[in-house]
């Protein structure tokens, strides 16, 4: 029973344990909660590789790609906001 509770407390979202605001039980923003993991997921998706393989990619290439993807997303969001303000 203790093991089960430990697992549930480590992965509350996977077990439907969320706060009233719809956020995670850990609190904080998406970026604060997931940190490097979200970066690995993003790189894996872009390169179409398994997340385990991301750590084997050249560091500078991965960080350049990640920087580009973040800038691209920010630019797209800015353009969408601009479109809806018209």
C-alpha positions in Angstrom: 0.0 0.0 0.0 2.9 2.4 0.8 4.5 1.7 -2.6 1.2 2.4 -4.4 0.8 5.7 -2.6 4.4 6.7 -3.4 3.8 6.0 -7.1 0.5 8.0 -7.1 2.2 10.9 -5.3 5.0 10.9 -7.9 2.7 10.8 -10.9 -0.5 12.5 -9.8 -1.6 13.6 -13.3 -1.4 9.9 -14.5 -3.8 9.0 -11.8 -6.2 11.9 -12.2 -5.0 13.7 -9.1 -5.3 17.4 -10.2 -5.8 20.6 -8.4 -9.1 22.5 -8.5 -7.8 24.9 -11.1 -7.1 22.1 -13.5 -3.4 22.4 -13.1 -1.1 19.7 -11.8 -1.1 18.7 -8.1 2.6 19.8 -8.1 1.6 23.4 -9.0 3.6 25.7 -11.2 3.5 26.2 -14.9 3.9 23.6 -17.5 7.5 24.6 -18.1 8.3 24.6 -14.3 6.8 21.2 -13.9 8.3 19.4 -16.9 11.6 21.3 -17.4 14.1 19.4 -19.4 11.7 16.6 -20.1 9.6 18.8 -22.3 12.7 19.8 -24.2 13.6 16.1 -24.8 10.1 15.3 -26.0 10.1 18.3 -28.4 13.5 17.2 -29.9 12.4 13.6 -30.1 9.2 14.6 -32.0 11.1 16.9 -34.3 13.8 14.3 -35.2 11.2 11.5 -35.1 13.3 9.4 -32.7 12.6 7.8 -29.3 13.1 10.0 -26.3 15.9 7.7 -25.0 17.9 8.6 -28.2 17.8 12.3 -27.6 20.6 12.2 -25.0 22.8 10.6 -27.6 22.4 13.5 -30.0 25.2 16.2 -30.3 24.5 18.8 -27.5 25.0 21.9 -29.6 22.9 20.6 -32.5 20.1 19.7 -30.1 20.2 23.1 -28.3 20.2 24.9 -31.6 17.2 22.9 -32.8 15.4 23.5 -29.5 16.1 27.3 -29.7 14.8 27.4 -33.2 11.6 25.5 -32.3 11.0 27.8 -29.4 11.5 30.9 -31.5 9.3 29.5 -34.2 6.5 28.8 -31.7 6.8 32.2 -30.2 6.6 33.8 -33.7 3.6 31.7 -34.6 1.8 32.7 -31.4 2.6 36.4 -32.0 1.2 36.2 -35.6 -2.0 34.5 -34.3 -2.5 37.2 -31.7 -1.9 39.8 -34.3 -4.5 38.2 -36.6 -7.2 38.1 -33.9 -6.6 41.7 -33.0 -7.6 42.9 -36.4 
